[in-house]
Amino acid sequence: MVEIYHTIIHNLTHRKHQETKFIHESKFSISEHIAKGFAEEIRNPLSTINLVLYDLSTDEALAYNESLQQNLEVIKGNVDEINQLTKNFIASTENKPISAQKVNINQLIEEALTEISDLVLGHRINLEKHLLPSDVYLSLDTKQIKKAIVNLLKNAVEGMQTYPKVLSVSSINDSGYYSIFIEDNGVGINPELSHQIFEPFFTTKKDAEGLGLTDAERTILAHQGTLTFKPQQVGSLFVISLPIN
């Protein structure tokens, strides 16, 4: 007796990408709703503070009080910073129109690396680059994708604190997706916090807004791709996957 087994193999890569995209788009929809509500709530008190500051700074009786005027400038500077942070938060949750064109992705990565070349040189970073040798053309918004890659590269640079500092940028053709790997040997991120890293304002760095990764993920999702974080024993690895067709 001969037993015959029939096996059907399905490539689930596209389905996984779509499921990931749906989950993150739902998250962004909630974030956008919160951002707009937050903006409305904060604009009124900020406007009131600015009006009071203007009245005080232009009051002739207070014009020669240098100490007071200096303090008013400090307050105004902080109000402006809060206002800008609010605008950045809203921008990070908004859908940006895509102006797509056929782009040589290797050339785009090289341009992004050129933008951070001073950082790489200044931090004495050893750059390891392993891009696919053949040119691959993708339908992308050049400005948006380059900004996303630059954000991830800067994030890697800022995550390295001790020498030797190594930044690795490589790419593969993976089941119809062009995948870019950006890896560093920095302090890394606690795996328990990995689910938070794309949330607005989440950051483990000092003097950072925590919006760079949020903006990068939103841009890549808008291009039907995915951005994933893979914790490493040393450092961090981010993978950008963009559809080739």
Secondary structure, 3 states (H helix, E strand, C coil): CCCCCCCCCCCCHHHHHHHHHHHHHHHHHHHHHHHHHHHHHHHHHHHHHHHHHHHHHHCHHHCCCHHHHHHHHHHHHHHHHHHHHHHHHHHHHCCCCCCCEEEEHHHHHHHHHHHCHHHHHHCCEEEEEECCCCCCEEEECHHHHHHHHHHHHHHHHHCCCCCCEEEEEEEEEECCEEEEEEEECCCCCCHHHHHHCCCCCCCCCCCCCCCHHHHHHHHHHHCCCEEEEEECCCCEEEEEEEECC
